[in-house]
Amino acid sequence: MSTFEQAGAVATKIVDRWAWWSNALKGNFGQASESHVEQGYYRTRRKDGQWEPVAIWWDEESGKWLGYRNGREARDVNELWVWSMRQPITHAAYEKAMAGGGFDDEPPAPIGDNSGDADPFEALRIEFEGEAELARQFLKAEVKTQADADKAGIWAKRLADISKRADGEREREKAPHLHASRMVDDKWRPVIGDAKDMAASLKKHVEPFLIAQKRAKEARARAAAEEAARLRREAEAAAEAARKAEQTDERAEAERARLIQQAQEAEKAAEIRNATAGRTGARVALRIEKRGEIVDYDLLLTALKDRSEIKEVVQSLANRAAKSGFDLPGMKIVEIEKVA
């Protein structure tokens, strides 16, 4: 083999080492194997962590595969390959990430307080404000690329995680106070509850008596009202008789006045007073509570159908039916696209 042919074979071998990675960048992963390492630039990350640049190549001098993750040599190149093989990146993206520029489809690394002694509230507040300041700038521009969309998704997950961790810290901080509060409630609950129940029992116990008293007053009031009506009729009759007889003497006027006064007193007695027990400041009395008795459900529902409360209940029931796949009369199942 000539020197030219040898050089060509070496060049072909070098090109072939980059072939799989080059094709993978175009979405063609070929026959990828976890046991067969391919030379190229990739990225990987730990769970919920930032993407880290990966470089894997065959070292001619040592005769073995070398792998670097974020600039640190990997002990197990095959393991690094397994975790990064599906994430090829360009050499330019690798260089940018190695220079601290991150990746275009990922928000900047989160800002936080690394001090283990830091107050959790302050640490999370600082982390949130750092994320929020950059996120607000991102929200000012329209999402136009897949990288922007990916960045938004990752950012939303990170902020949701801050919210979750903050809520966990809130629960942890609040727990001792809740326990103390429950102990206070448990201490006082028997006295509060039992005294309230006993007061209600006493009121209920006197209720039949007060109802009977009120019914008796109502009966007396009806009789007084009937007597008042009778006296007024007599007064009117006496006045009419005096007019017809053309009597205007003082005796006739006095009789009429007497009858009218008696009628007024009877009417006053006809006023129904509530039945009460106890004294001022500690009085128990009957009260009227008005409730609606449904006598025609369909008619009432028709009368109430335009009220906002009814519409909200019906909409809630319709949503529940739609989620369960039931298409009830008067509704249809619609699909609404929204980010989750």
Secondary structure, DSSP 4 states (H G I P E B T S, - for coil): --HHHHHHHHHHHHHHHHHHHHHHHTT---S--TTS---EEEEE--TT---EEEEEEEETTTTEEEEEETTEE-S-HHHHHHHHTT-B--HHHHHHHHTT---TTSPPPPP----TTS-HHHHHHHHHHHHHHHHHHHHTS---SHHHHHHHHHHHHHHHHHHHHHHHHHHHHHHHHHHHHHHHHHHHHHHHHHHHHHHHHHHHHHHHHHHHHHHHHHHHHHHHHHHHHHHHHHHHHHHHHHHHTT---HHHHHHHHHHHHHHHHHHHHTSPPPPEEEETTEEEE------PPPS-HHHHHHHHTTSHHHHHHHHHHHHHHHHTT---TT----------
